[in-house]
Amino acid sequence: MNRPSTVVASGLHKRFGARAALAGVSFAASGGVVALLGPNGAGKTTLLRTLATVLRPDHGSVLVDGLDVADVVQRTEVRRRLGYSPQEPNFAANATVFDVVDYFGIVKGHANIRSRHADVYRVLHEVGLSDRARDRVKDLSAGMRQRLSIAQAILGVPGLVLLDEPASGLDPEQRLMLRDRLSRLGERSTVIVSTHLTEEAAAFAQALHVIDQGRIVYTGTPAGLATTARGRVWLAHGQPVPGAGTRLSWRTPDGWYRCIGDPPAGATFDEPTLEDAYLLLVGSVRRPDAA
Amino acid sequence: MSYSNFPHRAQLHPPPETLHVYGSGGLDPATSVSVELHVQHCDVCRTAVNAAAHSVSQARIDANWFMIAAELDAPRRGIVERTIPRLGLPRDVARLMAATPSLRRSWFIAVVSALLLGMAATNPARPNSSIALFLALAPLVPVIGVALAYGPGVDPAHEITIAAPLSGFRLVLLRTAAVLLTSIMLAGAASLFLLRRDGLIVAAWLLPGLALSSLCLALTTFIRPRAAATIVAVSWLLLAIAVTNNAADQLVLYRGAGQVAFSLLAMAATAAVVVRRRRFDVAAEGSS
């Protein structure tokens, strides 16, 4: 499968007991790298597991290339087209790196042993693990396990790649490598990546969905997100009174107070960053400082 | 192309494409000779030839290296994986079965110790109560093996396996078969030691073992595998203890009527597993 898949999710709802993990999520993606950005517990993982056909939504539908994952036969076809790396991936401790990826090659139905082994080696090379192929999983660092998980997800060049927090456990140099890999991957697959780091999302994604409390609260480009905070970020001399229009504020290194929210008259505006916009968005739903 | 096309004077260079083909070793012998004579005297063309030779050989080395390295790093097969193909199953199926989480050294050690304990406790002075202990323990060997073969909290990469096109039910069947065969061999070997003294009754754990294993598998379609195994094992031990302490015949569970009951239980539980087989394809409900 060398063509990026088209994913259309509509009206997804999922509850775990009293908590609504997804409260009506709809979105579409077709090619490129898409970031799901949101705070911890926002529903990113639930959404990715639903797209990965692991979790059944209470309501709503997921179509991949027009195939409905609720249908058993069509779901199997969807599973042939997707690669999935879950949050905090783990593998049999005594298996070797090559073993693990080769095993998933079998599970994914790659029957030809020679071409499968060459493909295993290709993906290990792509994530920079080819020199660790004979090492056991228990001897790998957290970052290496993360890369191993990404390797199995891109086996066989799936049209849809779902990566849950792939940057966690990676050092800055490895993150740079991940961005590079994601960008290449986005040319041949639809790549959906969850993260809670705004700079990460801006660095690798063409499209961005901000999720908060089980809802998508922004859809657009990373640059577009920053502009939504224009005119809502200002600098103040003294510490602002919390609540009165100021949603969040923090002291800058040069002694000013940087504030986001509804500015007072005559405020000195500052150029908004992606993070300002994100905080404004996520804070506007939750209002952590409303009390 | 004739020799005269390439006078070996430095100012008349062969065209770049010719140099490139020469560098990658694809030129006919006659033209090769003329290029060779030219590059001996021309630094510019020699550099071009070297560059071509390097890039082509590098690509070839990369491709070959991928294949060689893949074969070198290909997993070495363990004893389970080497044995299964001899039974006529394909190598990939052997790998799927050998990757069963419960078929690990720790499980084998636990099984062998439990069986040794059961055998060591046999007391020739009280044959019935000691054989009852062995028969109560042996069925738990496959139960625990089956419970630890598939599912959340058992298989570390369970979610990735679910998201793959391979049917979860098929994988469950393969792994259950691997575990049952191994368990029957281990507990069967233990039974052989007791056969001479106690007679055929030592094989009476087989049907209870199958019945309890299928019951456990049926329960895993509702609850997590560890919980299912705990419920089945505890209920079974309570029943076995109650019967041993209260019934006139301590082995009544394992005689005719008991065996019929275990067969019925095994069939009912297997039917439940088949009916609920789609549950092996998605994550357990309520797992966040």
Interface residues (C-beta under 8 A of the other chain):
Chain A: F16 G17 R19 A21 T46 R49 A52 T53 V54 L55 R56 V72 R75 T76 E77 R79 R80 L82 Y84 S85 P86 P89 N90 F91 A92 A93 N94 A95 T96 F98 D99 V100 D102 Y103 F104 I106 V107 K108 G109 A111 I113 R114 H117 A118 V120 Y121 R122 H125 S130 A133 R134 S149 Q152 A153
Chain B: F66 M67 A69 A70 E71 D73 A74 P75 R91 D92 R95 L96 A99 P101 R104 P156 A157 E159 I160 T161 I162 A163 A164 P165 L166 S167 L171 R278 D281 V282 A283 G286 S288
